[in-house]
Amino acid sequence: MNEERRTFIAGPDPDFPWLDETYFFQFPNPKKWSDDIISIGGNLSPGMLLSAYEQGIFPWYNPGDPILWQSPDPRCLIFPDTLHISSSMKKILNSNFFQIKYDTNFEGVIRGCSEKVRPNQNGTWISEDIIKAYVELHSLGWAHSAEAWHDGQLAGGCYGVLMGRIFIGESMFSNKANASKAALISLAKLLFGKNIAFIDCQVPTNHLLSLGGESIPRKDFLELLKIYKISRY
């Protein structure tokens, strides 16, 4: 992955080898970098993506850029004992206003995330390349969606990657108030009931912090990856 090619290789590099889900690719060690960006280039093949997650790294880049592999410092995590459900959200969940489903419309969720207009963002980082890559991860059993349905319509949801005892949340969206919260909270309760250690929310935001997210130093996050042995093998 050559940084010199950054100015003219946008998105996945067509010359980079396609790595299947069994392949392990060694990224630079995030512990040795002060920047959030760990590496540049490559592609979004299953082996590349899964290798990145195992090392605390994920792709995050804008259209027109090469793939930027990032490991933010600090990192935002939700633990079983920090998940916060407000009284208003408890009422919404108990009312069954939303019907919560899992993995019934993964592509609909990721496309909903890509189409959502967000404050202070010009366009979306969830390109067609990203959508194609994560739909493939979903077909392989690694990526999953939680969906909030209302009156037969997909009202919101979230998606991410489950590896070992860690769920890496990627993005969420709402077309109806509180839909993404209902999906994420329901997913969190399900995962924690199955002994998942924590949800990696990646970058801290006020929204995630309100749900119980905690900001921790990247070095501590990388140590947690060792403890819970996030691995395909």
VEXLO-849405 format. One record per residue (C-alpha): residue in three letters; x, y, z. Coordinates in steps of 0.25 Angstrom, whole numbers, plus 2048, in hexadecimal, padded with zeros to 3 digits. Example, Ala and Ser with C-alpha at 12.3 -4.5 7.8 and 13.67 -1.06 7.14 Angstrom:
! VEXLO-849405
Ala8317EE81FSer8377FC81D
//
This chain:
! VEXLO-849405
Met800800800Asn80880B7FBGlu805819800Glu80B8207F4Arg80081B7EBArg7F68227F4Thr7F482E7EAPhe7EF8257DFIle7E98187E5Ala7DB81B7EAGly7D48107F2Pro7D88027F1Asp7E57FF7E9Pro7E27F67DDAsp7F07F17DDPhe7F07EC7ECPro7ED7DD7EETrp7E07D97F2Leu7E07D27FFAsp7D67C8803Glu7D07C7812Thr7DB7BD816Tyr7E77C6813Phe7EE7CE81DPhe7F47DB819Gln7FE7E2822Phe7FB7F1824Pro8057FB82BAsn8047FA83APro7FB80583FLys80380684CLys80E80C844Trp80681783DSer802824843Asp7F8827838Asp7EA820836Ile7EE81C828Ile7F680F828Ser7F780C81AIle7F381080CGly7EE808800Gly7EB7F97FDAsn7DC7F57FBLeu7D07F1803Ser7D17E2801Pro7CC7D980CGly7DA7D5811Met7DE7E3811Leu7D27E8819Leu7D37DD823Ser7E27DE825Ala7E07ED828Tyr7D57EB832Glu7DE7E0839Gln7E87EB83AGly7DF7F683FIle7DE7FD832Phe7D3800828Pro7D180781BTrp7CC81681BTyr7CE81F80FAsn7C7829806Pro7C48277F8Gly7D082B7EFAsp7D98267FAPro7E18197FAIle7DD810805Leu7E1815812Trp7E380B81DGln7E081182BSer7E280E83APro7DC81A841Asp7E281F84EPro7DA820857Arg7D0814854Cys7C2814858Leu7BC80785EIle7AF802865Phe7B17F8870Pro7A57EF876Asp7A67F7883Thr7A680587CLeu79B804872His79180F875Ile78280E872Ser77B81B875Ser76D81A87BSer76781F86EMet76E814866Lys76980A86FLys75B80F86DIle75D80E85ELeu76380085EAsn7587FB868Ser74D80185FAsn7517F8853Phe75080584APhe75C7FF842Gln75D7F083EIle76C7EC840Lys7717E2836Tyr7807DD833Asp7867DA826Thr7797DB81EAsn77D7E7815Phe78C7E9817Glu78E7F180AGly7827F980DVal7897FE81AIle796801814Arg790808808Gly787810812Cys79481481ASer79B81880DGlu78F821809Lys78D828816Val791837816Arg79983A823Pro79D847829Asn7AB84C825Gln7AD84281AAsn7AD84480BGly7A8837805Thr7AB82980BTrp7B782080DIle7AE81480ASer7B18137FBGlu7AC8087F2Asp7BA8017F4Ile7B7801803Ile7A97FC801Lys7AD7F07F8Ala7B87EC802Tyr7B07EC80EVal7A47E5807Glu7AE7DA804Leu7B37D9812His7A47D8816Ser7A37CC80CLeu7AF7C6813Gly7A97C7821Trp7B27D2826Ala7A97DF825His79C7E082BSer7907EA82CAla7867EE836Glu77A7F4830Ala76E7FD836Trp7627FB82EHis75580382FAsp748800827Gly74F7F781EGln75A80181ALeu76980181EAla76980D828Gly77880C82CGly783803830Cys792800832Tyr79C7F682DGly7AA7F1830Val7B37E5831Leu7B37DA83CMet7C07D483FGly7C27CB84BArg7BD7D2857Ile7BD7E0851Phe7B37E7848Ile7B97F383FGly7AE7FD83CGlu7AF80482FSer7A480D82DMet795810830Phe78981882ASer77B81C82DAsn770820824Lys767821831Ala76A82783EAsn77181D848Ala77281283DSer78181083DLys78181184DAla77780684EAla77F7FD844Leu78C7FF84BIle7877FE859Ser77F7F1855Leu78C7EC84EAla7957EF85ALys78B7E8864Leu78B7DC85BLeu79A7DC85APhe79D7DE868Gly7947D386CLys79C7CA863Asn7A97CE86BIle7AE7D8861Ala7B97E0868Phe7B77ED862Ile7B27F5856Asp7BD7FD84FCys7B680A84AGln7C380F844Val7C281E845Pro7BC825851Thr7B082E84EAsn7A6834857His79B82A852Leu7A381E856Leu7A8824863Ser799826867Leu797817865Gly7A281486FGly7AE814865Glu7BC81786CSer7C881D866Ile7D5815869Pro7E3817864Arg7E680F858Lys7F180785FAsp7E7802869Phe7DE7FE85ELeu7E97F6857Glu7EC7EF864Leu7DD7EB865Leu7DE7E5857Lys7E97DC85CIle7E17D8869Tyr7D47D4861Lys7DC7CE856Ile7D57D484ASer7D97CA83FArg7D37C1834Tyr7DC7B6838
//
